[in-house]
Amino acid sequence: METRVAGASGEVIIGHDLPTVLIGERINPTGKKKLAASLREGDLSVVREEARGQVAAGADILDVNVMITGVDEVAMLPRAVEAVAGTVDVPLCLDSHNVRALEAALQVCPGRPIINSVTGEAASLETILPLVKEHGVPVIGLTLDDTGIPADPAARVAIAHLIVERAAALGIPREDIIIDCLTLALGANTNAGLGTLEAVRLVKRELGVNQTQGASNISHGLPNRLWLNGVYLALAIEAGLTCPTVDAAQVRFAALAADLVLGRDDYAMRFISAFRQAEGASAGA
C-alpha cells in the first residue's frame, strides 16, 4: 500500500516497510505567537523561515495551516502555499476544513499534495471527498464523527472503515487514504496512548492503509515533552504509523532509530548519515 505525493520536481512514497516519512508540523499558527502575528499582518516571512527550518531538520513533506482568528483563510492559504513552494521543493499537505480555501490552494500548489483532512462527520464526507476525487490527490481521514472522538479503539477503526468505504464509492483508491487515529493527551487520560496504539494496529490489520498522527499531542501539558514524544513515536511506528506529523527538528532521530530497529535502514546508513550531518552542522555553528 503506497501513497505517492509530489512537489514541483520530486516525489515522496509513503508505505509500510519503507522509511518513515516525516510531515513537518511547524507551519501552523496554533500556539505560535510569532507566526500568528505575522499571518495577521499578511507577512509570510515566518512561514518561509519555518519551511526552510523543517526541511533542513529532515521533514519530507510540509503541512501548511493558516487557520487562526483574524486571517481570511481563503485568501491566505494559497498565498502561504505559494510562499512555501517558492522556498523549498518538497510536497505539501494542505491543512484546512474550509473547502473554498482548499480549492484556492489546490489551484496554485505544484505537484501532488495531500489534503488534510476529511472526517467521519456527514458534512465533511459530503464536501471534502468530492474535492479529493476531482483533483486526484491523497487525503488524511480523521477518526472522529458527529459525536466526537471515540474513546474505544474499535469505534475509531469503524470511522476509518466508513471513510475508506465512502471514498471507494466515489472511485478514490484506498492507497490515497491516510488515516489519523488521533493522538490524545496522556495528562488527561493515562490510557490514551494504549488506546490510540491499538487503533493504529487495527487499522493496519484491517485496512492496510498508511497512517499519520500529530504525535506531539501525546505529551500536551506534561514536562519533558521531547523524551515522551520520541518514545511514543517509536512505538507508533512499530504499530503502523508511516507518516507522522511532527516537528522534525525534535523527533527525527527517534524516527530514524525506530526504522533502524525495524529493519528499514540497511547497514544503518540513513541513521549514520543523519548523525554525521547533525554533527557537522553543530561543529560549524
C-alpha positions in Angstrom: 0.0 0.0 0.0 1.9 3.0 -1.3 0.8 6.6 -1.2 2.6 8.8 -3.7 2.9 12.6 -3.2 5.0 15.1 -5.1 6.3 18.6 -5.1 7.3 20.6 -8.1 10.2 18.2 -9.0 10.4 15.4 -6.5 8.2 12.5 -5.3 7.8 11.0 -1.8 6.5 7.5 -1.4 4.7 6.6 1.9 4.4 2.9 2.7 4.7 0.1 5.2 8.3 -1.3 5.4 9.6 1.9 3.8 11.5 4.5 5.7 9.2 6.6 7.9 8.1 9.9 6.1 8.0 13.0 8.3 5.3 15.6 7.7 6.6 18.9 9.2 4.1 20.5 11.5 5.6 23.9 12.3 3.6 26.0 9.7 0.6 26.1 12.0 -0.2 29.3 14.0 -1.8 27.4 16.9 0.3 28.2 20.0 2.9 30.1 17.9 2.5 33.8 18.6 5.2 35.0 16.2 3.7 33.0 13.3 0.1 34.0 14.2 1.1 37.7 14.4 2.9 37.6 11.0 -0.1 35.9 9.3 -2.5 38.6 10.7 -0.2 41.2 9.2 -0.1 39.4 5.8 3.7 38.8 6.3 4.8 35.4 5.1 8.5 35.7 6.1 7.9 33.5 9.2 6.2 30.9 7.0 9.3 30.8 4.8 11.6 30.6 7.8 9.7 27.6 9.2 9.7 25.9 5.8 13.4 26.2 5.5 14.0 25.0 9.1 11.8 22.0 8.9 13.3 20.8 5.6 16.8 21.3 7.0 15.7 19.2 10.0 14.6 16.3 7.9 10.9 16.9 7.0 9.9 15.1 3.8 6.5 16.9 3.4 5.3 20.2 4.9 1.9 20.7 6.4 0.6 24.3 5.7 -2.0 25.6 8.0 -3.1 29.3 8.4 -6.3 28.8 10.4 -6.4 31.5 13.1 -8.9 34.2 14.1 -8.3 37.4 12.1 -7.0 35.7 9.0 -9.0 35.2 5.8 -8.1 31.6 5.2 -9.5 31.5 1.6 -7.1 34.3 0.7 -4.2 33.4 2.9 -3.8 29.6 2.4 -3.0 29.9 -1.4 -0.5 32.7 -0.6 1.2 30.6 2.1 1.3 27.6 -0.3 3.0 29.7 -3.0 5.4 31.1 -0.4 6.4 27.6 0.8 6.6 26.1 -2.7 8.8 29.0 -3.7 11.2 28.4 -0.7 11.6 24.6 -0.6 11.0 21.8 -3.0 9.1 19.2 -1.0 5.4 18.0 -1.3 2.8 19.9 0.7 -0.1 18.9 2.9 -2.9 21.5 2.6 -4.4 21.7 6.1 -7.9 23.1 6.3 -11.5 22.2 6.8 -12.6 25.1 4.5 -13.5 23.7 1.1 -13.1 27.1 -0.6 -9.6 27.6 1.0 -8.6 24.1 -0.2 -9.9 24.8 -3.7 -7.9 28.0 -3.8 -4.7 26.3 -2.5 -5.0 23.4 -4.9 -5.1 25.9 -7.9 -1.6 27.1 -7.0 0.1 24.1 -5.4 2.7 22.3 -7.5 2.8 18.5 -7.8 0.5 16.2 -5.9 -0.2 17.5 -2.4 -2.2 15.9 0.4 -5.5 17.3 1.6 -5.7 17.5 5.4 -8.4 16.5 6.1 -11.7 14.7 6.0 -13.6 13.3 9.0 -16.4 10.8 9.6 -18.8 13.7 10.0 -21.5 13.8 7.4 -20.8 17.3 6.2 -17.1 16.6 5.9 -17.6 13.4 3.9 -20.1 15.2 1.6 -17.9 18.2 0.8 -14.2 17.1 1.1 -14.3 13.7 -0.7 -15.7 15.1 -4.0 -12.9 17.7 -3.9 -10.3 14.9 -3.4 -11.8 12.9 -6.3 -11.9 16.0 -8.6 -8.2 16.7 -8.1 -6.9 13.1 -7.7 -4.9 13.8 -4.6 -4.5 11.8 -1.3 -6.4 12.8 1.8 -6.0 12.3 5.5 -9.0 10.8 7.2 -9.5 11.7 10.9 -11.3 9.1 13.1 -13.9 11.4 14.6 -17.5 11.8 13.7 -20.5 13.9 14.6 -20.3 12.6 18.2 -16.6 13.5 18.6 -13.5 11.3 19.1 -14.5 7.9 20.4 -12.5 6.6 23.4 -12.9 3.0 22.2 -10.3 2.0 19.6 -12.7 -0.2 17.7 -15.1 2.8 17.3 -12.3 4.8 15.8 -11.5 2.0 13.4 -15.1 1.8 12.4 -14.9 5.5 11.3 -11.8 4.7 9.3 -13.7 2.0 7.5 -16.5 4.5 6.8 -14.1 7.0 5.3 -12.5 4.3 3.2 -15.8 3.0 2.0 -17.2 6.4 1.2 -14.0 7.3 -0.7 -14.2 4.0 -2.7 -17.8 4.7 -3.6 -16.5 7.9 -5.4 -13.7 6.0 -7.1 -10.9 7.2 -4.8 -8.3 4.4 -4.4 -7.5 3.1 -1.0 -3.8 4.0 -1.3 -4.9 7.6 -1.4 -6.4 7.5 2.0 -4.2 8.2 5.0 -5.9 7.5 8.3 -5.2 9.5 11.5 -6.4 7.7 14.7 -5.8 10.9 16.6 -3.3 11.2 19.5 -4.9 12.3 22.8 -3.0 13.7 25.8 -1.7 11.3 28.4 -2.1 14.0 31.0 -5.8 13.8 30.7 -6.1 10.0 30.3 -3.2 7.7 31.3 -4.6 5.0 28.9 -4.9 7.4 25.9 -1.7 6.1 24.4 -2.6 2.5 24.6 -6.0 3.2 23.0 -4.5 5.0 20.1 -1.8 2.4 19.5 -4.4 -0.3 19.5 -6.4 1.7 16.9 -3.3 2.0 14.7 -2.7 -1.7 14.8 -6.3 -2.5 13.9 -6.3 0.0 11.0 -3.1 -1.5 9.7 -4.5 -5.1 10.0 -8.0 -4.4 8.7 -7.4 -1.7 6.1 -3.7 -1.7 5.4 -3.6 2.0 4.6 -0.9 4.5 5.6 -1.3 6.4 8.8 -0.4 9.7 10.3 -0.8 11.4 13.7 0.0 14.7 15.3 2.3 12.7 17.6 3.3 15.5 20.0 -0.3 15.8 21.3 0.5 12.8 23.5 2.6 14.9 25.8 0.4 18.0 26.0 0.6 19.6 29.5 3.4 17.3 30.7 7.1 18.0 31.4 10.0 16.7 29.3 7.8 16.5 26.2 10.7 15.8 23.9 11.5 12.4 25.5 7.9 11.4 25.7 7.2 12.3 22.1 10.2 10.3 20.9 9.2 7.2 22.8 5.6 7.4 21.7 6.6 8.0 18.1 8.8 4.9 18.1 6.0 2.8 19.5 3.5 4.2 17.0 5.8 3.5 14.1 6.1 -0.1 15.1 2.3 -0.3 15.4 1.7 1.0 11.9 2.3 4.8 11.7 4.0 5.6 8.4 4.0 9.4 8.0 3.7 11.2 11.4 3.0 14.9 11.6 5.8 16.2 13.8 8.4 18.8 14.5 11.2 17.2 12.5 13.9 19.0 14.5 12.8 17.4 17.7 12.0 13.8 16.8 13.8 12.9 13.6 16.3 10.7 15.4 13.6 8.8 17.2 12.0 8.0 13.8 15.4 7.0 12.3 16.2 4.8 15.3 12.8 3.1 15.0 13.3 2.5 11.3 16.8 1.0 12.1 15.4 -1.3 14.8 12.6 -2.4 12.5 15.0 -3.4 9.7 14.2 -0.4 7.4 17.7 1.0 7.2 20.2 -1.2 5.5 23.6 -1.2 7.4 22.3 1.8 9.4 23.3 4.1 6.5 20.4 6.6 7.0 20.9 6.8 10.7 24.7 7.2 10.4 24.4 9.8 7.6 21.9 11.9 9.6 24.1 11.7 12.7 27.2 12.9 10.7 25.2 15.7 9.1 24.0 16.9 12.6 27.5 16.6 14.0 28.9 18.6 11.1 26.2 21.3 11.5 26.9 21.5 15.2 30.7 21.8 14.6 30.1 24.6 12.1 27.8 26.6 14.3 
